[in-house]
Amino acid sequence: MEAEQIVPGERSATAEQPDTPTGPLAGIVVVDAATLFAGPLAATILGDYGADVVKVEHPDRGDPSRTHGASKDGVGLWWKMLGRNKRTVTANIGRPEGAGLLKRLIARADVLIENFRPGTLERWGLSPQTLHEINPRLVIARVTGFGQFGPYARRPGFGTLAESMSGFAAVTGEPGGPPTLPPFGLADGISALTCVNAIMMALHHRDRPGGSGQVIDLAIIEPLITLLGPQPLVWDQLGQVQPRTGNRSVNNAPRNTYRTKDGRWVAVSTSANSVAERVMRLVGHPEVIDEPWFASGARRAEHADLLDAYVGTWISEHDLASVVEEFERAEAAVSPIYDIRDVFEDPQYQALGTITTVDDDDLGPLRMQNVLFRLSETPGSIRWTGRPRGADNEDVWGGLGVSAAELAVLRDKGVV
């Protein structure tokens, strides 16, 4: 029986008229009071799967992601993705009137995501204790660089610091070269995914008999350490620190990038011994398979110079199409090194719908990343792109009982 095809959800609304959210999180209200990347991206993912996300921004400054990075015709492109599926309101929650608006919103919310420095919400009269008095079922996700306590808690924290302090940068780069930082928000992105998991666990606990809301303390410096695998254990038990090895691995070989005859680059991985054997047969050096050291990935890594020379020479004599074809025929693992142009054109990404087109009122059709994964019964969807600051003030604040006259006064006072 042929497996049912699962495809990403369809987009069904424009930025002018947000539709009613659907998906597995329909009915969950998320207040996104965070800025820049980790917290807001977590809210974006929740919104992609049906949560009603209300983005609360300062009336003058807004989320810095609106002006961060590339823009077209004065319109920030990062915000169009990060702000998708969010209703946008403004409130200076550092002022009593703005804090009052947030409290009204919290009374009906399921989740609050914030990334103010520890103590800031408390100073504004918005401590978790106060918010839980208003809404005991509220899940509060506090996303900061260093967590809510400890000697660094009040330091400004960014993903770059997490990439540095976690040990990631120390093992990234060429041997003898400087530590290398990623050219994108790696720590923020991983923290966002971690935050989504934490929120879903907290919601599950809340909705069990006797459950209640709780506070999530997520320090951006921590999730990357989990991804380092056994490095902490290796240091603890063996006293060894993983060195920088470039594209090579300390656990297997051949594992590197290699240049083809037509000037393209491919990556080869041989984590499984059987794959390593297939690669060496393919490149014409089956004799190394009988070497005593070949049966162990770590031992093969000690002979990486030899194995890289064999694989690199063979690949340099074939164009990209031939390399991929021969590796596939040999059932060995290879991948072209893509830039974003190649991602757009790749037939596998096209089949998955990884890049999708969404209509935007400012820029027309936009191509961007689709929702993260496909669900057969309750698919996610992109209903609209990032909206103007405060676009939903009347809808959201009015829906909470704030009259048009009251809203006008608050606007004149700079509260919204």
C-alpha positions in Angstrom: 0.0 0.0 0.0 1.4 3.4 -1.0 2.1 5.7 1.9 -0.1 8.8 2.1 1.8 11.9 1.0 2.1 14.6 3.6 2.5 18.1 2.3 2.9 21.5 4.0 -0.3 23.5 4.8 -1.5 26.0 2.3 -1.3 29.8 2.8 -4.8 31.3 2.9 -4.7 34.9 4.0 -3.1 38.3 3.3 -1.6 40.6 5.8 -4.7 42.9 5.6 -7.1 40.2 6.9 -5.5 37.6 9.1 -7.6 34.4 9.1 -8.7 32.3 12.1 -5.7 30.1 13.1 -5.9 26.4 12.4 -3.5 23.6 13.2 -2.7 21.6 16.3 -2.2 24.7 18.5 -5.5 26.5 17.5 -7.0 28.1 20.5 -3.6 28.6 22.3 -2.9 32.3 22.8 0.8 33.3 22.9 2.0 36.8 23.9 5.4 37.5 22.3 7.0 40.3 24.3 10.5 39.3 23.3 12.9 41.0 20.8 15.3 39.9 18.1 15.6 36.2 17.6 15.4 33.4 20.1 12.1 34.2 21.8 10.4 35.7 18.8 11.4 32.7 16.6 9.9 30.4 19.2 6.7 32.4 18.9 6.8 32.2 15.1 7.0 28.4 15.2 4.1 28.2 17.6 2.1 30.6 15.3 3.0 28.4 12.3 1.1 25.6 13.9 -2.0 27.5 14.8 -1.3 29.5 18.0 -2.8 33.0 18.1 0.4 35.0 18.6 0.1 38.6 19.7 3.3 40.5 19.3 3.7 43.3 21.9 6.2 46.0 20.8 7.4 49.3 22.1 5.3 52.0 20.3 8.4 53.9 19.1 11.1 51.3 18.7 9.4 48.0 17.9 11.3 44.8 17.5 14.8 45.5 16.2 14.5 42.7 13.7 12.3 45.1 11.7 15.4 46.9 10.7 18.0 44.2 11.2 19.8 42.9 8.1 18.8 43.3 4.5 15.8 45.4 3.4 14.0 46.2 0.1 12.4 49.6 -0.5 12.9 50.4 3.2 11.1 47.2 4.3 13.0 44.8 6.5 13.1 41.3 5.1 14.0 39.5 8.3 10.9 40.8 10.0 8.7 39.5 7.2 9.6 35.9 8.2 10.1 36.4 11.9 6.8 38.3 12.3 4.7 36.0 10.2 1.4 34.7 11.7 1.6 37.3 14.5 -0.9 40.0 15.3 1.0 43.1 16.2 0.1 45.6 19.0 2.1 48.3 20.7 2.4 49.1 24.4 5.1 50.6 26.5 4.8 48.0 29.3 7.4 49.9 31.3 4.7 52.5 32.1 1.8 51.7 34.4 -0.8 52.1 31.7 1.1 49.8 29.3 1.6 47.2 32.1 -2.1 47.4 32.6 -2.8 46.6 29.0 -0.4 43.6 29.2 -2.2 42.3 32.3 -5.5 42.4 30.4 -3.9 40.4 27.6 -2.2 37.9 30.1 -5.6 37.2 31.7 -6.7 35.5 28.4 -3.3 34.1 27.4 -1.7 30.6 27.6 1.9 31.6 27.1 4.1 34.6 27.6 7.5 34.8 26.0 9.9 37.5 27.2 13.6 38.2 27.1 14.1 41.3 29.3 17.0 41.3 31.6 16.3 39.5 35.0 14.5 41.9 37.3 13.0 44.1 34.6 9.5 42.7 34.6 9.6 42.7 38.4 10.5 46.4 38.4 7.5 47.1 36.2 5.1 45.2 38.5 4.9 42.3 36.1 6.7 39.6 38.1 5.7 35.9 37.5 4.0 35.9 40.8 1.9 38.9 39.9 1.0 37.4 36.5 0.1 34.0 38.0 -2.2 35.8 40.4 -4.0 37.1 37.3 -3.8 33.8 35.4 -2.6 30.7 37.3 -2.5 28.7 34.0 0.0 31.0 32.3 3.2 29.5 31.0 6.0 32.1 31.2 9.1 31.5 29.0 12.0 33.7 30.1 14.7 33.6 27.4 17.9 35.3 28.4 21.6 35.1 27.6 22.6 33.7 31.0 19.5 32.7 32.8 17.7 34.3 35.8 20.4 33.8 38.4 24.1 33.4 38.8 27.0 35.9 38.5 26.4 36.7 34.8 22.6 36.9 35.0 22.3 40.7 34.4 24.9 40.8 31.6 23.5 41.6 28.1 23.5 38.2 26.3 23.5 37.5 22.6 23.8 34.3 20.5 27.4 35.1 19.6 28.4 34.9 23.3 26.6 31.6 23.6 28.4 30.2 20.5 31.7 31.4 22.2 31.1 30.2 25.7 29.4 26.9 24.9 32.5 25.4 23.4 31.1 25.5 19.9 33.5 28.1 18.5 36.5 26.4 20.1 36.1 23.3 17.9 35.0 25.1 14.8 37.7 26.3 12.3 40.9 25.0 10.8 43.7 23.4 12.8 46.0 26.1 14.0 43.5 28.8 12.9 41.3 31.0 15.0 38.0 29.8 16.5 35.2 30.4 14.0 31.7 31.8 14.7 28.7 30.9 12.5 27.6 33.6 10.1 23.9 33.3 11.2 22.1 33.0 14.5 22.9 29.4 15.4 22.6 29.7 19.2 19.4 31.8 18.9 17.8 29.3 16.5 18.6 26.3 18.6 17.4 28.2 21.7 14.1 28.9 19.9 13.6 25.3 19.1 14.4 24.4 22.7 12.0 27.1 23.9 9.2 25.6 21.8 9.8 22.2 23.3 9.8 23.6 26.8 6.6 25.5 26.2 4.9 22.4 24.9 6.0 20.3 27.9 4.8 23.0 30.3 1.4 23.2 28.5 1.1 19.4 28.7 1.8 19.5 32.4 -0.7 22.4 32.9 -3.5 20.5 31.2 -3.1 17.3 33.2 -5.2 16.9 36.4 -3.9 19.2 39.1 -1.5 21.0 36.7 -0.8 24.7 36.6 1.2 27.3 34.8 4.9 27.6 35.5 8.0 29.6 34.6 10.6 28.4 32.1 14.1 29.7 32.6 16.0 29.2 29.4 19.6 30.5 29.2 20.8 30.8 25.6 24.3 29.7 26.6 23.1 26.2 27.5 21.3 24.4 24.5 24.5 24.3 22.4 26.3 22.4 25.1 23.9 19.5 24.7 24.7 19.4 21.0 28.4 18.9 21.7 27.7 15.3 22.3 30.1 13.4 24.5 32.6 16.3 24.8 31.8 16.9 28.5 32.2 13.2 29.3 35.4 12.9 27.4 36.9 15.8 29.4 35.5 14.5 32.7 36.7 10.9 32.2 39.7 11.2 29.9 40.9 14.8 30.4 40.8 15.4 26.6 39.7 18.6 24.9 38.5 18.3 21.3 40.7 20.3 18.9 39.7 22.2 15.8 39.9 19.8 12.9 38.4 21.9 10.1 35.9 19.8 8.0 37.4 16.6 9.3 36.0 14.6 12.2 37.8 13.0 15.1 35.3 10.1 14.9 35.5 9.0 11.3 37.2 9.4 7.9 37.0 10.2 5.1 34.8 13.1 6.1 35.6 16.4 4.4 34.7 18.7 1.5 36.2 18.0 -1.9 36.3 20.0 -5.1 35.0 18.5 -8.4 36.5 18.7 -11.8 34.0 21.5 -12.8 34.9 23.6 -9.7 31.9 22.6 -7.5 32.2 21.3 -3.9 30.8 18.2 -2.3 30.7 16.9 1.2 31.4 13.2 2.0 30.6 11.4 5.3 31.4 7.9 6.3 30.1 7.5 9.8 29.2 3.9 9.1 32.0 1.5 8.4 30.0 -0.1 5.5 29.8 3.3 3.8 33.5 3.9 4.3 34.2 0.6 2.5 31.9 1.6 -0.4 33.6 4.9 -0.8 37.1 3.4 -0.9 36.0 0.8 -3.5 34.4 3.5 -5.6 37.5 5.7 -5.6 39.7 2.7 -6.6 41.5 1.9 -3.3 39.8 -1.2 -1.9 43.2 -2.3 -0.5 42.9 0.0 2.5 39.7 -1.8 3.7 41.9 -4.7 4.8 44.1 -2.5 7.0 43.6 -3.2 10.7 42.9 0.4 11.4 40.1 0.7 8.8 37.5 -1.0 10.9 37.3 1.8 13.5 36.1 5.3 12.6 38.4 6.9 15.2 41.4 4.9 13.8 40.4 5.9 10.2 40.5 9.5 11.4 44.2 9.0 12.3 44.8 8.3 8.6 42.7 11.1 7.3 45.6 12.5 5.1 45.8 9.3 3.2 42.0 8.7 2.8 41.4 12.4 1.9 44.1 12.1 -0.8 42.5 9.1 -2.4 38.9 10.5 -2.2 39.9 14.0 -3.2 41.9 12.9 -6.2 39.0 10.8 -7.6 36.5 13.5 -7.1 38.8 16.1 -8.7 38.7 14.0 -11.9 34.9 13.9 -12.2 32.3 16.7 -12.6 29.6 17.3 -10.0 26.9 15.3 -11.8 29.2 12.3 -12.2 30.3 12.4 -8.6 26.7 12.4 -7.3 25.6 9.7 -9.8 28.5 7.4 -8.9 28.1 7.9 -5.2 24.4 7.2 -5.4 25.1 4.1 -7.4 27.6 2.9 -4.8 25.1 3.8 -2.0 27.6 6.1 -0.4 26.8 9.4 1.2 27.6 12.6 -0.7 26.0 16.0 -1.0 26.7 19.0 -3.1 27.7 22.1 -1.1 24.7 24.5 -1.7 24.3 28.2 -1.4 20.8 29.6 -1.1 20.4 29.8 -4.9 20.9 26.0 -5.1 18.3 25.4 -2.3 15.7 27.2 -4.3 16.4 25.0 -7.4 16.9 21.6 -5.8 14.2 19.1 -6.8 14.0 17.5 -3.4 13.4 20.8 -1.6 10.9 21.6 -4.3 9.1 18.3 -3.7 9.0 19.0 0.0 7.8 22.6 -0.4 10.6 23.8 1.8 10.6 27.2 0.2 7.1 28.6 -0.3 5.6 31.7 -1.7 3.5 34.0 0.5 1.7 37.2 -0.6 2.8 40.4 1.2 1.1 43.8 1.1 4.4 45.7 0.9 6.5 43.6 -1.4 4.1 41.3 -3.2 4.9 37.6 -3.5 7.7 36.6 -1.1 9.6 33.3 -1.1 10.6 32.1 2.4 11.1 29.1 4.6 8.0 27.0 5.0 6.8 25.6 8.3 9.3 23.3 9.9 7.6 19.9 9.5 4.6 18.2 8.0 1.7 16.9 10.1 -0.8 14.6 8.3 -3.9 15.6 10.2 -3.2 19.1 11.5 -0.7 20.8 9.2 0.8 24.2 9.9 0.5 27.1 7.6 1.8 30.6 6.9 -1.3 32.8 7.0 0.4 36.2 6.6 3.8 37.8 6.7 5.2 40.2 9.3 2.7 43.1 9.7 3.2 46.8 10.4 3.9 47.8 14.0 0.6 48.2 15.9 -1.5 47.0 13.0 -3.8 45.1 15.4 -4.1 47.6 18.2 -7.8 48.3 17.6 -8.6 44.6 17.2 -6.7 43.3 20.2 -7.0 46.1 22.7 -10.5 46.8 21.7 -11.3 43.1 22.1 -10.1 43.4 25.7 -12.5 46.3 26.4 -10.4 49.3 25.6 -12.6 51.8 23.9 -11.6 53.9 20.9 -11.6 57.0 23.0 -9.3 55.3 25.6 -7.0 54.1 22.9 -6.7 57.6 21.5 -5.7 58.9 24.9 -3.1 56.2 25.3 -1.8 56.9 21.8 -1.5 60.6 22.6 0.4 59.7 25.8 2.8 57.5 24.0 1.7 54.3 25.7 0.6 52.6 22.5 
